[in-house]
Amino acid sequence: MTKAVLFAILAGVCWGLGELVTKRVLASREIGPMGLLVMRTVVALPPSIIAFWLLARVWPSETPRPLSASGGVLAMALLGSGLLAGFGGVFFFYRGLAVGEISVVKPIAFALAPAIAAVCGWLFLGESMTARKGAGIALLIAGLVLVTTGSHGPAPKPEGVPGAEK
């Protein structure tokens, strides 16, 4: 198994379990989506700084001074990774979780992301688009339709969850 696949699996496990807890927090109505986003950002910052500091010394792909990147690269990093993915993606995802079922919101967000990335990688980055990748994207979208359409009524709240009083 390649390192990239292992890291992708670990990311999926972290997101899958983390967002399950996120949905429970939002369902409690004690913390709203924006408050949770701020908490996520504040909590993620210290381990991010520590990991960056350690990896910049041992991992050849990590640059020790990312803010010294050229203006265009720095702008893309701040706008694309920081604003679009880091804030926008999480903000809209949390807003969706606050009002919808995780079994609908998560598949939509996490199936559209790789489909859009694959198509944009092909169109703008010169990455290959094979019939196999195209079929995979089509199947991903078909699976998304199967998972997210149909009868979705309000989910019963589990016992012992704040806000589940009858």
Residue pairs with C-beta under 8 A, 6 or more apart in sequence:
15 110
16 106
19 93
19 97
19 102
19 106
20 102
22 36
22 94
22 97
23 97
23 102
24 161
25 31
25 36
26 32
26 33
26 36
26 94
26 97
26 98
27 157
27 161
27 162
27 163
28 161
28 162
28 163
29 162
29 163
30 162
30 163
31 39
32 98
33 91
33 94
33 95
33 97
33 98
34 91
34 94
36 94
37 87
37 90
37 91
37 94
40 90
41 86
52 62
55 62
56 62
56 63
56 64
57 64
63 69
66 74
66 77
67 74
69 77
89 109
89 113
92 109
93 105
93 109
96 105
96 108
96 109
97 105
97 106
101 152
101 155
103 147
103 148
103 152
104 147
104 148
104 152
107 143
107 144
107 147
107 148
108 144
108 148
111 140
111 141
111 143
111 144
112 144
114 140
115 137
115 140
115 141
118 127
118 129
118 133
118 137
119 129
119 137
121 127
122 128
122 129
122 133
157 163
157 164
158 164
